[in-house]
């Protein structure tokens, strides 16, 4: 029995519950979780971002890069990505057994997004119902969907972003837009679509933002039957009762990204699952360290705190003596053309005595101070870059034209591919980026998870349908 007012929707040619599994990249969502979500009658989402593939014995194939140049490693990455996502879709489709629907999720800002998406859709015809895509402005999503006869679901964080996509491209392929995902920029896990006009410290109520999105869709002639999928901050459906069957909002579906992490079928390691049970309110941080340049939300673990500390140990400098920059920096740098304030020189000297005596320049005419081991790790990660992003602030990579952003690599960031692969495959959770939505603290409060209980995906979907 479904929570009052919640009705199935027609999607992918069959009736499904308006419950969508969020597609969490780099192996945090795979065939087991998404196939089970579809089998339970919802819309499962296979992440097509650096997904795992398997050898004949069923073991995960490590993504090891053999090529010497970044361009060649980027080609290897694309091959890994296509092979992995195809394998995940096929397995998920089999598990679903004709129930629910299977979507795939890609990030437009991932390196090689278009050839990867095309390669996956070419080899999974008839299995994928729709493609969700965000992290950037994926103008070409609709034409790719049209070419492979799948539906598309743009992920946006404002009515303004939707209108820009619609005016430029989507109005031409309107019949294949099966839903619009509103991803709350303050509450969702992973990368968030905060604009420069929005304050990261002042969350806005999603209701008026989604109401404005529906009004914008109506003004462009989009039918109310095209669902808006509310993503970010959704836990109990009973907390969203006034959204369901609400004429102001039209058809509404709900996406769950964080809750499916703690299920039997979830592929994340046990240590990650255990850590989710211990989180408190405020333990998830909205930050700007990602090499994508986007805000993102992750658990404020030692890895994230080390990035905060790294940026705290930072001083601006000038190449010439000017203004308040009257003294030369004498620690952490080679050469004399680093002029700083007397106060900042003292700070740098103090950091050096604490073991942070290595200076690294940033693209913003500042220097950060790190220890020798951290400096070597940063340099190695930058040189090992395989081009996993279309634009990478950490390595200066760009996946097109002249293959460089033209900016100095930023040591305040990190290799996102390495850390997400590591945490998903059992490396220490304290040493890696742990994405989560801001409601993850509710695992500790929700009686459903008491006594270390871990539900199956089917049990979780049934629980959600009950309102809890």
N, C-alpha and C positions, 0 to 999 in steps of 0.2 A: 504494500500500500504506500503510494507516494505522498510526500508532504503536500498539504492542501494547496490546490491551485496549480501544482506542477503537472504538466502534461507532456507526453512524448511529442517530438517534432519529426517532420519528414526530412531525412538527411541521407544522402548517398543512395536514394532509391528505397529506403526502408525507414520504419519508425524507430527512433532511438530516444533515450532520455537526454534532455538538454544539459548533460554533464560531460565536460570535456577534461581529459587529462592533459595537464600542461607538459609540453615537450621540452625536457631539460637536457641541454647539450652535453657532448663529450661523455656519453655512456651513462649518464645519470637516469635516463629513461631508455629502455630497450624493448625488445620484442615481448619479453615475459610480462612486463607491467602493462604495456599498451595493448597487447593481445588480450590479456585478462580483462582490462577495462572495457574493451569492445565486447568481449564475451558476456560481460555483465550488463550489456545493453546501452553503454555510453559510447562516446567518441574517444578512442585511444589515439595517442599521438606518439609516433616513432620519431625520435630525434635523428635528423640526418646531418648532424654536426659531428664529424669525426667519430662515427659510430664504429663499434667493434665488428670485425669479421672473425671467422673461425677456421681452424685447420681441419683436416679430415677426421681427427679424433675429437673434435668439438671444443678444442682449447682456443682461447682468445689469441689472435695473432698480434704480437707486439708491433706497434707502429714505429719501426726503426728506420731511420733515413740513411741511405748509403751514399747519396750523391754529395759532391764537394761544393757545388754552387747552390745558392739560395733558389735560383730559378728552377734548377733541376729538382731540388727537394720539394719545391712547391708543386711540381708535376706529380711527384710521388704522393704528396698529401692528397691531391685530387683523386688519384687512383684509389688510395686507401678509403677515402670518404665515400666514393661511389660504391665500391665493393661492400663496405660495411653497412651502409644504409640499405642497399638492395637486400642483403642477407637478413637484416632486421625486419624489413617490411614483409618479406616472404614468410618468416617465422611467425610474425605477429598475425598476419592474415590467416595462417593455418590455425593458430590458437583461437582466434575469434570465431572460427567455425560458422561463418555466415551471419553472425550476430553483430549488432552495433555497426561501427565504422572505424576505419583506420585512416588517420591523417598523417602527414609528415610535417616536420617543423624545420625550417632553415633560417639562418640569420643572414640578412642581405649584406651585412658587413663582414661576413666570413670570407676568407680568401677563396677565390674561384667559385663563388656562390652560384653563378649562372651555369657553368659547365657541370658542376656537381648536381644541381637540381635537374638539369636536362638529362644527365646520365642516369640518375636514379629513376626518373619518370619513364624513360625509354625502356628500362628493364623491369618495370613493375606495373605494366599496363593492366588495368582492370582490378588492381588491388588497392590503390590509393584513392580515397574519396575526395580529399582536399589537401591543400598546401597552406599551412600557416606561415607567415613570414613577417618579421619585424627587424628591429635593430638597424635603423636607417630608413630610407624612403624607397621602397622597392617598386619603382615605377613599372618595371618590365615583368612583374609577377603575373599580371593578367594575360599578357600575350603568350607567356610560356605555358600558363594553364590552358589557354585556348588551343595551343599546338598539340597538347597531350590529352585534351578533353577531360581535365579534372577541374574541380572547383578551387577557388582560392579564398583565403581568409586573411586579409591584411591585419597586422597588429599595430594599433595606434594608441596614443595616449591623450589625444585631444581631438575635438571636432575640426580644428583648423588643419591638423595633419591629414585627416581623412579627406577634407575638401580639396586639399592640394593634390593628393593622389587621384581622387575621382576626376577632377578637372583635366589633369594632364594625361591620364591613361585609362582609368578603370571604367569610365562611362562608355568606352568603346566595346568593352566585354562585360557588360553589366549582368548578363544572364548567368555568368559563371561565378559571380561573387556570392558564396553561400552563407557567409556571416562576416561580421566585423568584430574583431577582438579588441575590447577596450582594456588595456593593461594599465592598472593604476600605477603612476610613476613613484608614489610614495610607499606603496604596500607590497608590490610584487617583488619576487626574488629575481636574481640574475640582473641582466642589463635593463635599465629603465629609461623611459623616454622623456625625462624632464627637459623642458626648454629653458632658454636663457631668461624667459619672462616669469618663470616659476621659482618659488623659493624652496630649496630642499628641506628647510627647517620648518616650513609651514604647510603641512598636508591639507589638501582641500577635500571636502566631502565629494565622493564620487557621484552621488545622485544628480546634482545639477550639471555635472560635466557629461554624464551619460545622456541626460535629458536633452542637452544641447546637441550632442552627437546625433540623437534620433531626429531632432528637428532639422539638422543639417542634411541628414540622409533623406528625409521627407522632401525637403526643398529641392533636392537633386533627383527626385522621382523614384527613390528606392522604397520598395514595399515594406510595410511593417512586419511582414512575415519573414523578412531576412533578419535573423537574430543578431542582437548585440551580445557578445559573450563577455561577461564581467570576469576579469582576471585580476588577481591580487587582493589578498585580505579576506577571501571567502573561506569560511570554516563550517559554520552551521547554516543550513538553508533557512532555519527559523529566524535568523537575524536579517534575512533579506526578503521577508514575507511581503513587504509593501512593493517590492520590485516585480513579483510574480503576477502575471495577468493584470498588469498596470497599463491602461491605455496611453498614458503619457510616454511610456518607454517602448511600447510595442513588444515584440517577441524578445525574451531574454533567456540566455543560457548562462551557465556558470562554469568557470574553469578552476580546476584544483591542481596546483603545481607542487605545493609543499606537503600536503597530507599523503599523497601516494608514495613519498619517499620512505615512509615507515609502513611498509607492507611486506608480506612474505615474498612476493614476486619482485619487489624493488631490487635492482641490481647493485645498489650502492653497498659498500662494505659495512660489516657489523659495527665497526668503531664509529662510523658516521651516524648510523642509526641510533646507537647508544647515546651519542652526543646530543642528538635532537631532543631526547627526553629530558635533558638537564638545562635547557635554555630558559632564561628569564626574560621578561619584557625589557626591551632595549638592547638585547644582545646581538641583534642584527643591525648592521651599520650601512647607511646609504653613503657611498663614498665615490671619489673621482680617481682612484688609482688605476682603473682598467686601461690597458693600452688602446682600447677602442676610442677613448675620449668620452664615452658615455658615463653617466652615473650608473652604479650598480649596487645591489644589496647582497651582503654576505655576512656570515657569522663573524663577530669581532673576536676571532681566535688569535693565538700568538703570531700567525702569519700576517694577519691584517694589522695587528698592533705594531709589528716590525716595520710595515710600510708607513704607518703614521709616524713612528719614531724617526724613520729615515728622512721624511719630509720636514720634521721639526729641526733636524740638524742641517740647516740650510741658511746660507747667507748670500745676499746679492753682491755682485762685483762689477767693477768697471775696468776696461782695458787701458784707461788713462786716468791719471789723477784728476778728479773733478768733484766739485761739490763737497759732500761729507766723506767721500771716498779718498781719504788722505794718507792711508798707510798701506803698505804692501803685505799681502798675505804670505806667511812664511811657514805654513804647515799644509800638507795634503796636496800641493800643486808643484809642478815643475815650471820654472820661469818666473819672471818678475812682473809680468803684465796683469797682475790680479790686484786691483786696488779696492780696499774695503774700508768700512768705518773702523775706528779704533775699538769700539765696543764689539763689533763682529769678529775682529781678529782675536780678541780675548776669548770669545765664545768658541772659536775654532781651535784655539790652543787648548782650551779645557777639554773639548771633545777628543782631541788627540791624546791627552793624558789618560782618557777613559778607554782608549783602544780604538777610537774611530778617527784614525789619522790619514785615511785615504780620501782625497777629494775627487769628485766626479762632476763634470760640468753638465748643466741641464740646458734645454733649448731656450730657457727664459732668463739667461744671463745670471744664473745663480749657481752655487756649488753646494752639493750635499756631501756629508762626511760619513763614511762607513768604515768598518773593519776590513782587514786584508782579505779574509775568507769571503766576506760578502761581496767585495769588489771583484774577486776572481769569479764568483758565481754569476754576477751580473754580466761581466764581460763574456763568459762562456755561453750563457743563455742567449745573449745578443748575437754572437757569432754562429750559434746553432740554429738560428731562425729558419723556419721552413715555410714562412708566408701564410700563416693560418688566418690572417685578417686581410681585408682589402686595403686597410690603412693601419699601420701599427706604430703607435707612438714610442714603444719600447725599443724597436729595432730600426726605425725609419723605412720599413718595407712598405711598398705599394704594389698591388698585384696587376698593374697595367701601365701603359705608356712607358716611362723611363724607369719604373720599378723603385722609385724612391720618393719619399714625402718631401724631400728637400730640407728637412729639419734634423737637427742633432737628435740622436737617440736619447730618450729620456730615462735616466736611471732611477727616477722616483716610481716608475711603473714596474712591470714584471712580465715574464713569459706566461701568458694565460693558457696556451696550449699545454705546456709542460705541467703546470700545477693542477689543471683540471683532469688531465690524463692520470696524474699521480694519485690524486685523492680518490678518483673513481676506481682505481685498480689496487687499492689497499695500502698505499704509502701513508705515512703519519698524517692524521687530520690536523694536527697543530702546525704542520709545516706547509700547509697548502690552503688554497682558496676554497671555502665552503659556502657555496651559494645557498640561500634560503630566503623565503618570504618573511616579512616582518611579523607574521602571526605564528611563527614556528614555536614560540614560547608556550603555545596552547597545548602542545603535546603533553607538557608537564601538568597542565590543569584539567585536561579532558579525561573524565573517568573511563572513557572507552579504552584508553591506553594504560590504565593502572595495572599494577602487578606485572609490569614488563610485557603486557599483552601486545602482540603484533598481529594485526588482522591480515587475512587474504584480501586481495583487491575486491573480490566479490563481496566479502563482509563489509569492506569500507564503503562500497557503492550502496549497498543496502542500508548501511547506517546513515549515509548522506541523504538517501531518499526519505528516511524517516523524519528528517528535519535536523538531526544531530550529526 
